[in-house]
Amino acid sequence: NPLFPVSQQESVLLLGHVDDKPFRTEVTLLPETRIIEWEGQLVEVAVSQYVAFLGGSIAEVAYDLYAQADDGSVWYFGEDVFDFVDGAIVVTEGTWLAGKDGPAAMIMPSDPQVGDVYRPENAPGFVFEEVTVRSVTEALNGPLGPIEGGMLSSELHSDGSREGKIFAPGYGEFSTSGGGDVEALALAVPTDAASGSMPPELTLLSDGALSVLDAARSGNWRTASASVSDVIVAWKTYGAGDVPRLVEPVMKRTLHALSTGVDARSAARASNAAIETARLAYDLQLRFRPVSEIDLARMDLWAAQLLADEAAGNMEGLAADAFAMDYVRDRIWAALDESDLARVNVELGEIQIAVIDEEPKAAAKAAGRLRHILAGLEPLG
């Protein structure tokens, strides 16, 4: 289904703002399926992981279950939801499963038409959403150019509120807005995958950001400043070309934070901005590299963030970092051989134990060992 191609989208990045804070979402098709019993049938469903970050900290995780019918319509078979506050799971409201809590529900018709009304979530007492199709001919600004045939809809919630949603061919859910908040698709692969080799500037961006991180931690501000200059030059070169339109302004703000953090000789500010710069560089590298490689790099950045939060005495941030790494593991386990996965699992387990025991130094030591392991890993072909 072109308006909901969940089984083909390997990795999706959405950016925006919620409650005046930067909002980031990573949506990943997991390397597994599940079997759901519904109306006397056994249905194999795809599992899509949704991880949202608000202000740089994990805010929500959902595991969404989907299957496509023979007529091309896509059906929603449930979700596991975890909402976070200050690095802890506080709510699982919204969790439901077809056949147990209510029926499976159509989330996208095979050929939607203006005036169509359907309910992607229809388990009163658990979840409820009703969608009305407003347009199927929207012209949209895509990550890298114009898109025709977008679908505009209005979504009614159980509390009576509404939000607008846009779906785009080849991308699926493209943007959501309501109450001043916005979440919009910035990049998706394979839809936005590029042919040819990766521009060297993208490697210089990520490597330079990590160089700033190392220098800031050691107090070597001369090296940090030189690396910032290298990163800015690399961005100016790459930024003059084909850059996803929603990533560009975020990178510019992040580079400003990186520069000012180093100028102020603030290890905390420089470290956080360096990690975010590297993260955005890896996002851009998604167009050229296997998703598993990028997710391994993302796990490394969360380990680096844990080290930064430990140095700053931020226990809530440290706990949030541990959860973020754990959820990345769900994406990459199938890309590692058993011995490599076992080594990763050992250190993630040590981090989790240290967080529970409120032993930040032990968590940091395990995070350092994990970074060393990740640096030597190669995903399976």
N, C-alpha and C positions, 0 to 999 in steps of 0.2 A: 504494500500500500504506500504510494508515494508521499502521502500526507502524514504517515506514521510508520516510517521504515525502521522500526526499533530493532528488528533482527539483523539489520545490515549496518547500523551505526555503531562502530566499534568504540568511539570515544567522542564526547560532545562537551564543549566548554560554553557556559553561559555566564554573562557578567551583568551587573546592574547595581542597584542600591535599594536597601530596605531600612526603614527608620533612619534615614540619612547616613547610613553606614555602607561601605563597599560590600557588595554581595557577589559571591562566586560559587558556581555550581559545576561539578564534574559528573557527567552521566556516562556510565560504562556498561557495555554488554558483557556480562560475566561468562567465564568459560564453563558454564554448566547449564543444565535445564532441570526442571522439576516436573513431577507428575501430579496432577490434580484430579481428584475424582469429583465429577460433577454430572448430575442427572444420568447416572448409570454409565458414564463414559470415563475413560482415563485419558486426560488431555495433557500432552507435553507442552510446557510453557517455557518461554525465554525468561531469563532473570536479568533485569536491568537495575544497576546500582546508581542511586541518586545521592550525592554527598554535597551538602551546602555549607558554605563558610560565610559567616557574618563578621565583618571587622577583623578578618584574618583567623577567626577561631571557628571550630566545627560547630554547626548549629542544628543540622538535621541530616539524618540518614534514612533512606528508604530503599527497600528491595521490592521492586515492582514486577508483577508477573503478567505476561502477555502471550496471546496466541492469535494467529490469523485464521479466520474461517475460509472455507473453500471459495466463498463468493468475494473474498478480498477484504472484508471488514475485519477490523482488529478488535479483540476483546480483552477486557481487563479482568484478571482472575484473583486480584488481591494485592496486598502490600504489607510488609513489615516496616513499621515506622518507629524511629527513635529521635526524640527531640532533646537537645542539650542546652544546659545553662552552666556557665563557668566550668566547663570540662567534665560535666557529669550528666548522665541520662536522667531526665526528670519526668518525661511523659512518653508514652507509647500510644497515645490516642490517635485513632485513624487506622490502626492495624485491623485488617480483616482478610478473610479467605473465602473464596467462592466455594459453595457447597457446605460450608460450616456456618458462616455469618450472614450469608445472603447469596443471591445469584451472581454469576459472571455477568459483566455488563459491557455493552459495545462502547469503545472509546473513540472509534473512528469508522464511519460508514465506508463502504467500498466506493461509493460515488456520491459524496455529500452534495446537497442542493440547498439553495436559499430557502429558509423556513423550516428545514428539518430540525426536529427536537429529539434529543436522546440523552440518556443518563449514564455517563461513564462510571459513576459510583451510585449504587442503588440498594444500599443496605441500611435503611433507617435505624437509628440508634447507634450505628457505627460510622457510616459515611454516606454522604449524599451530594451529588452534583448533577445539574441539568444544563445541557448545552443547547443553545439555539444558534443555528447557522445564519449569519448575516450577509456574507458575501463569499463567493468562490472565485473571484476574478481580481483579487488584490495584486497590485504591483508593489514589490517589496525591495528594500535595499538589503541585499545579502552580504555575507562576510567579505566577498570579493567582487561583487557586481550585482546587477539587477536580477530579480527573480519574478517570474510571472506565475499566475494561477494560485496565489495565496488564499487561504481560507480565514475569514474573520468570524469570530464567534463571541457570544456572550455567555458566561458561565454563572449559573445561579447556585448559591450555597445554602446549606440548611438554616443558616442564621438570617437569610434574606438578602445578604450582600451579593453583589455581582462584580465580576472582573472580566476584562477583555482578554481574549487569547487569540493568537495568530498562529496558523500552521502553514508551513512552506513545503512545496514539493522537494523531495530529496533530503529534507531536514527534520520534518515532523514539527513538534511544538517549537515555535520560533520566538515568541515573546509572550509575556504575561504582565499585565499591569492592573493596578487597583490601589486606591488610597494613597497615591503618590509614589508607590513602590514600583520598580521595574526590574524584570529579569528577562534578558534577551540573549539569543544565541549568537555567540561570537565566532565559533569555529567548530566544524564537525569533520570527522574522517570516517569513511573514505570520501565523502562528498567533496571535501575541500583538499583532498590529497593532491600533491604536486608531482609532476614527472621530473625526472632529472635528479641531479645531486643536490644536496643541501648547500645553500650559500655559506661560505666560511664565516661570514659575519655572525650567523646564529651561534656557531660554536664559540666565537670570540665573546659574544654576549654572555653565555652561560659560564664559560671558563673565567672570564673577567669578573663576573659577579661573585663567583666562589673565591677568587683571589682576594677581592675586597673583604669577604667574610673572614678568611683566614688572617689577613693582615689586621683587621679591626680587633679580632680577639686577642692577638698578640701585642697590640698597641703599636704596630709598625705603620704609622700614619703616612709616612712618605710613600711606602709601597701601596697603601690603600688609595691614596690620592692619584698615583700614577695609573692604577688599575681602573679607577673611575673614569679617567680621561680615555683610556682604551675602550671602555664600555660605551661611552658616549659617542666616540668616533665610529665604532661598529654599528651603533643604532642609527646614526645619521646616514650611513651608507645603506644599510638594509631598509631603513624607514623611507627612503626615497623611492622604493619599489613597491611591490605588491604586498601590502600589509592588511590583514583583516581589520576592518574599520573600527570595531569596538575594542580591539586590543591596543591599538595605537595610542589613544589618550590615556589609558591606564598605564602603559609603559612610560609615557612622558612624565606623568605624575610620580611614578615610582623612581625614575632616574633623578628627578628633582629631590626626592626624599633621600636618595642614596648620596647625592652630592652634598646636601646640607648636613646630613648625618656625619659624613667624613670630615667636612669643614669644621664642624663643631667638636670633632674628636669624641663623639659619643659612641661607645662600643655597642650599646643597646640599639640605638637608632640606626647606625650603620649596618649592624648585623641583620636586623629585621628587613631593612630595605634591600640589602644584598640578596637575601633569601627570596624575597618577592621578585626581584629582578631576574634571578635565575629561573624562578617558576614560570614567569611570563616567557622567557626565552625558550624553555622546554615546551610551553604551549605552542609556540610558533614552530618548533621543530617537529611537532606532531604531523605536519603536512609532509614531512620527508622521511620520518623514522618509524619503525614499528611501535605500536602502542605500548607493548610490554617494556620496551626500553625506556620510554618516557615515564611509565608508572614506577619503574625501579628508581629513576631519578627523582620522582616526586617523593617516594618513600625516604630517600636520602635527605631531601630537603626538610622533611618533617623531623627526622633525627637531628639535623642541624638546628632546627627551631627549638627542639627540646633542650639542646645544649645552651642555646641563647636564653631560653626561659629559666633554666636552672641557674645560670649566671646572674640573672636579674631577680632571682628569688620569686618567680611567678609560678606558684604551685598549680594554680588553676589552668594556666596556659600549658604547663607541663603535662597535666592530665589530658587536656584536649589534644595535644600533640600525640600522645600515646594512642588515643582512640583513632586519630587520623591515620597513623601508620597501620593499625590493625585492619582498617577498612581497605587500605590500598592492597594489603596482602590478599584479600579476596579476589582481586583482579589479576594478580601475577602468579598465583601458586601453580597454575598449569604450565607456565612458561619456564619453570625452574625444574632441574632434576631433583630427585628425592634428597640427596645429600645437601645440596645448596638450600633447599627449602627447610630442611631440618635445622641448619645453622641459623637461618633467619628466624625461625620459630623460637629457637632457644633464647635469642636476645630479645625478641618481642615479649616473650614470657617473663624474662627478667625485668624488663621495663614495667610491665603490668604489675608484677609483685611489688616492685619498689614504689610505684605510685600508690598502691593500696596501703603499703606500710609507711607511707609518707617519708620516704628516704630518697630525696632528690639527687643526692650525689651518686647513689647506686644506680638510679635511673640514667643519669648522665654517663656513667661509665659504660653501661650496657648500650646506650645510644652511640657512643664512640666506637664500640666494638662492631655494632651493626653497620655503621658507615664504612668501616674498614672491609667488612664482608661484602657489602653492596658494591664497593669500588672494583671488586674482582669478579663480579658475576657477569655472565653472558646468557641472555635468554635462549631457550631452546629454539632451534629453527623450525 
